Amino acid sequence: FEIWNALPAEDKRNTFKNNGEELYNQFITEKKFRAAAQILSQISDVETSNFAFGKINNSGFEDDIKTQNPSLFEWSLADGGEPQIAFSDSQKHGGNRSLFMIFNSADGRTFRRVSQNVAVEANKTFEFSAFYKSELKAQNTLRWEIVDASDGKVLASTENLSAVSDWTNTKTKFTTLPTTEAVIIQLVRTNCGGMVCPISGKIWFDDLSLN
């Protein structure tokens, strides 16, 4: 890693890019997420700041989300048809658009997870923030969770998201562990406690952040 960092920036992005990709994959395998994020920022065509420690990449959904082979530090959408996921330029909190979901499930048994890994410092306290508006009809609908990427431990979660007609800010605080290298920010479906958990309607998200 020290040898890699000693290379000129132009060589990292061009001549030795394949080597950088190999290093990146090895660090991901060993769960050394901070080093992996640093390498990705050095070999990527995307601006380096997009993969900065403690920063959510594409936090306002201004860029498209890759449906095939996103990097670990980009938004990832699980396969499936529920909910439908797209972008809305008519409803937004900031910028030009927001992430838009449409639910229409009679039993609520399928759910496409939306998630992103963010490299973070250990032993630090963060506040996660997200803006949303919702027309959902469901019991105990959705929430955002913050999970330690190394061991899957849930560090924090927001309150369940309710139906709100205006843009509303949901927040939660968490403290990383001495062993934390990255956290997973993920939208999850709350268990309603019954065999059937119907969910329908629309929800929009915009301007997510870690502070």
C-alpha positions in Angstrom: 0.0 0.0 0.0 2.9 2.4 0.8 4.5 1.5 -2.6 1.2 2.2 -4.3 0.8 5.6 -2.6 4.2 6.6 -3.7 3.2 6.3 -7.4 2.4 9.5 -9.3 -1.3 10.2 -9.4 -1.5 10.0 -13.2 0.2 6.5 -13.2 -2.3 5.3 -10.6 -5.2 6.3 -12.8 -3.7 5.0 -16.1 -0.5 2.8 -16.3 -1.2 0.9 -13.1 -4.9 1.1 -12.9 -5.3 -2.7 -13.2 -2.9 -3.1 -10.2 -5.0 -0.7 -8.3 -8.1 -2.7 -9.0 -6.4 -5.8 -7.7 -5.4 -4.0 -4.5 -8.9 -2.6 -4.1 -10.4 -6.1 -4.3 -7.9 -7.5 -1.9 -8.6 -4.8 0.7 -12.4 -5.4 0.3 -11.8 -9.1 0.9 -9.9 -8.3 4.1 -12.5 -5.7 5.1 -9.9 -2.9 5.1 -12.5 -0.4 3.8 -10.7 2.8 4.4 -7.7 1.8 2.3 -10.1 0.4 -0.4 -12.0 3.7 -0.6 -8.7 5.6 -0.9 -7.6 3.4 -3.8 -11.0 3.6 -5.5 -10.8 7.4 -5.4 -7.3 7.3 -7.0 -8.2 5.0 -9.9 -11.8 6.2 -10.5 -12.9 8.7 -13.2 -15.3 10.1 -10.7 -14.2 13.1 -8.6 -12.0 12.0 -5.6 -14.2 13.8 -3.1 -17.1 11.5 -3.9 -15.3 8.7 -2.1 -14.1 10.8 0.9 -14.2 9.3 4.4 -17.5 9.9 6.1 -19.3 11.2 3.0 -22.2 9.6 1.2 -21.5 9.3 -2.5 -24.3 10.8 -4.8 -26.1 11.9 -1.6 -28.7 13.9 -3.6 -29.2 11.4 -6.3 -28.1 13.8 -9.0 -26.2 11.1 -10.8 -27.7 7.8 -12.1 -27.3 4.7 -10.0 -25.6 1.8 -11.6 -27.8 -1.2 -12.0 -24.8 -3.5 -12.9 -21.6 -3.9 -10.8 -21.6 -0.7 -8.7 -18.5 -0.2 -6.6 -18.8 -0.9 -2.9 -19.0 2.8 -2.2 -21.8 3.6 -4.6 -25.5 3.1 -4.2 -26.6 -0.5 -4.7 -30.1 -1.6 -5.6 -31.1 -5.2 -4.9 -32.7 -7.2 -7.7 -36.5 -7.5 -7.8 -39.6 -5.6 -8.9 -40.9 -4.3 -5.5 -40.7 -1.4 -5.0 -40.3 0.3 -8.4 -37.4 2.7 -8.1 -36.7 5.7 -10.3 -35.8 9.4 -10.2 -38.2 12.4 -9.9 -37.4 15.8 -11.2 -40.8 17.2 -10.1 -40.3 16.4 -6.4 -37.0 17.4 -4.9 -35.7 18.9 -1.7 -32.5 20.3 -3.3 -30.7 20.0 -6.6 -32.5 18.7 -9.7 -34.2 15.5 -8.6 -34.8 12.9 -5.9 -35.0 9.1 -5.5 -38.6 7.9 -6.0 -40.2 4.6 -5.0 -43.6 3.1 -5.8 -44.9 0.3 -3.6 -47.8 -2.0 -4.5 -47.5 -5.2 -2.4 -50.4 -7.0 -0.9 -48.3 -9.1 1.5 -45.1 -7.0 1.8 -42.9 -10.1 1.6 -40.5 -8.7 -1.1 -38.4 -5.6 -0.7 -35.5 -4.2 -2.8 -32.9 -3.0 -0.4 -31.2 0.3 -1.2 -27.7 0.6 0.4 -24.3 2.1 0.3 -21.0 1.5 2.1 -19.3 4.6 3.5 -15.7 4.4 4.8 -15.5 6.1 8.2 -13.0 6.8 11.0 -13.1 4.6 14.2 -14.3 6.0 17.5 -16.2 8.9 16.0 -19.7 10.1 16.6 -21.8 10.8 13.4 -25.2 12.1 12.7 -27.1 10.6 9.7 -29.7 12.8 8.1 -32.1 12.2 5.3 -35.0 14.2 3.8 -38.2 12.5 2.7 -41.8 12.9 1.8 -44.3 10.1 1.7 -47.7 9.0 0.6 -47.3 5.4 1.9 -50.1 3.3 3.2 -48.7 0.6 5.4 -48.1 -0.5 9.0 -44.7 0.4 10.4 -43.4 1.2 7.0 -39.6 1.9 6.5 -36.6 3.1 8.3 -32.9 3.8 7.6 -30.3 1.7 9.4 -26.6 2.2 10.0 -24.7 -1.1 10.1 -21.0 -1.8 10.9 -19.7 -3.2 7.6 -17.2 -5.5 9.4 -19.6 -7.5 11.6 -23.1 -6.5 10.6 -23.9 -4.9 13.9 -26.7 -2.3 13.8 -25.3 0.9 15.2 -28.4 3.0 14.9 -31.7 3.4 13.0 -34.1 6.2 12.4 -37.7 6.2 13.5 -40.1 4.5 11.2 -41.0 6.8 8.3 -44.6 8.1 8.3 -46.8 9.6 5.7 -45.9 13.3 5.4 -46.9 15.7 2.6 -43.9 18.1 3.1 -40.2 17.4 3.0 -39.3 16.1 6.5 -35.8 15.5 8.0 -35.2 12.2 9.8 -32.0 11.8 11.8 -30.1 9.4 14.0 -26.7 9.5 15.8 -24.2 6.7 16.1 -20.7 6.1 17.3 -18.3 3.9 15.4 -16.4 1.2 17.2 -12.6 0.9 17.6 -12.7 -1.8 14.8 -15.1 0.0 12.5 -13.7 0.7 8.9 -17.0 1.4 7.2 -20.7 1.6 7.8 -23.6 0.4 5.6 -26.4 2.9 5.1 -29.5 0.9 4.1 -33.2 1.4 3.8 -35.0 -1.5 5.4 -38.6 -2.6 5.8 -39.9 -2.8 9.4 -41.5 -6.1 10.4 -45.2 -5.3 11.1 -45.5 -8.3 13.4 -48.0 -10.2 11.3 -48.0 -12.8 8.6 -49.0 -10.2 6.0 -47.7 -6.7 5.9 -49.2 -4.9 2.9 -47.6 -1.7 1.7 -48.6 0.7 -1.1 -48.0 4.3 -2.2 -45.0 6.5 -2.9 -42.0 7.9 -1.1 -39.2 10.3 -2.1 -35.7 10.7 -0.7 -33.2 13.5 -1.1 -30.1 15.1 0.4 -28.7 12.4 2.6 -25.7 13.2 4.8 -23.2 12.1 7.5 -22.0 14.8 9.8 
